[in-house]
Amino acid sequence: MIERIRELEAISRRLEPGKEERASVSDAVVGFGEGFLDRLPELKAYEIEKEAAKKLRDSPIADEGVGVGELLELFDDAVIAPGVNPASERFLAYIPGGGIYYSSLGDFLAAVTNRYAGVRFAGPGAVEMENMLLDWMADLVGYPKGSGGNLASGGSIANLTAIVTARDAHGLKPRDYERAVVYLSGQVHHCIQKALGVVGLGECVQRYVPMDGRYRMAPAELERAIAKDRADGLIPWLVIASAGTTDVGAIDPLEEIGQIAKAEGLWYHIDAAYGGFFALVDECRPKLAGMELSDSIVLDPHKGLFLPYGTGALLVKDVRALRRSHHYEAAYMQDILAEESLEAASPAELSPELTKHFRGLRLWLPLKLHGLEPFRACLEEKLLLARYFHQEVQKLGFEAGQEPELSVATYRWVPEVGDANEFNQALVDEIHRDGRVFVSSTMLDGKFVLRLAALTFRTHLETIDLLLAILKEKVDELTARR
Ligand SMILES: Cc1ncc(COP(=O)(O)O)c(C=O)c1O
């Protein structure tokens, strides 16, 4: 047996490469990253040809390892080349993500040191770091002491965790689900409907409250709907407002909705995954007033703080509610649980996860290294870029949607002849085929519109000017072809 153990040890020790091997592999990987950043200004924002991804199948997982050079070549061909390039300054679609460099170093530190961020007993510093970051966000939102939260993998999971908390805080039982009413607007992000389904609340009544002309939930309609539902014997339970909708960047009247929720005894949740961090910009604070009235709120650092994908944040005003929904007991964790307290709860007590990525480090390191100033400036710049685009695109003859509330602008070309929806679909297709910039589209009141979403930290004035030039070029080409 000892012989076999030694034999196995010799092989398993390959998992701990020596200093020289580590240096050579990490030099190659870091070198690739550096090369990628050098090439980034020339790389397309979108490569429509996606066949290259299949090359990964030609290199199956096997007993023998492969050299890092070969792997980086494959990664470049199969992963970096095809599809959308969200690291590009010219990625202007959906809600752009970020990719600030120091976050990658935070991830490196988290992985190489492998601290356990799930429970305070094991990783007091890791948990403290995450809780400190959440407290900072709670302060930004205007929550009092006694709040708590969780760094999740993204906005969808953070919203889902909020819905579970709201369900339990109201003591809803399966027998109530068919009568329980959640109030939303037609602009709500689809992760909310998905979350309701996932947590077993798919049968509850989803009441879509009419919106005003700027795609904001109309508070008077909300009040009316609640009164009618009560009269009909239903159970008004949850209202979900958006602080920055994905489609148009609309901010619901957060204060008025909050007052109604309070008066009616509803749980008030705000999805501020996109818009929340704009609270760092003085000019935006009045627009976001009312966030502090919510019972729970989601903000996405991988949107508004430009982090690479993988971090959303949930805050709950009364941490006890969050803990009630996620508290656990397990004999094998008795030492760990003995150290838990409400004032200093661990992520495992406040979320569905136990073992988790130490997400705090990818947020803490860049915030501490840069300080807040460049984040604030970058957000304000994006607001102004969207406004600039909105103004300039109209000068080109486009029909523009409402003045951007945040950093999303919608627009479309209305051709002299032919169907406008078809024309704008063709326009988006042309832009995608070209690939220099990547924009997306949506449907608003039956109209096919294009969107500009400025949130990539690398997007600056030249990027917007390039988009304007490409739009003009493509409209001219399409018009000439018709
Ligand atoms: C307003 C809003 N809420 C929630 C989400 C979902 O977040 P995630 O993609 O991080 O899961 C998005 C994504 O774009 C969003 O824009």
The ligand as an SDF file (V2000), in Angstrom:
LIG
                    3D

 16 16  0  0  0  0  0  0  0  0999 V2000
  -32.1760   46.0970  -14.3920 C   0  0  0  0  0  0  0  0  0  0  0  0
  -31.5550   44.7330  -14.3780 C   0  0  0  0  0  0  0  0  0  0  0  0
  -31.8680   43.8890  -13.3970 N   0  0  0  0  0  0  0  0  0  0  0  0
  -31.3360   42.6510  -13.3310 C   0  0  0  0  0  0  0  0  0  0  0  0
  -30.4620   42.2110  -14.3000 C   0  0  0  0  0  0  0  0  0  0  0  0
  -29.9110   40.8220  -14.2170 C   0  0  0  0  0  0  0  0  0  0  0  0
  -28.5890   40.8820  -13.7820 O   0  0  0  0  0  0  0  0  0  0  0  0
  -27.5190   39.7530  -14.0950 P   0  0  0  0  0  0  0  0  0  0  0  0
  -27.3810   39.7110  -15.5780 O   0  0  0  0  0  0  0  0  0  0  0  0
  -26.3120   40.2400  -13.3890 O   0  0  0  0  0  0  0  0  0  0  0  0
  -28.0160   38.4680  -13.5450 O   0  0  0  0  0  0  0  0  0  0  0  0
  -30.1130   43.0550  -15.3540 C   0  0  0  0  0  0  0  0  0  0  0  0
  -29.1840   42.6070  -16.3980 C   0  0  0  0  0  0  0  0  0  0  0  0
  -28.8900   43.3030  -17.3440 O   0  0  0  0  0  0  0  0  0  0  0  0
  -30.6590   44.3600  -15.3800 C   0  0  0  0  0  0  0  0  0  0  0  0
  -30.3590   45.2210  -16.3590 O   0  0  0  0  0  0  0  0  0  0  0  0
  1  2  1  0
  2  3  1  0
  2 15  2  0
  3  4  2  0
  4  5  1  0
  5  6  1  0
  5 12  2  0
  6  7  1  0
  7  8  1  0
  8  9  2  0
  8 10  1  0
  8 11  1  0
 12 13  1  0
 12 15  1  0
 13 14  2  0
 15 16  1  0
M  END
$$$$
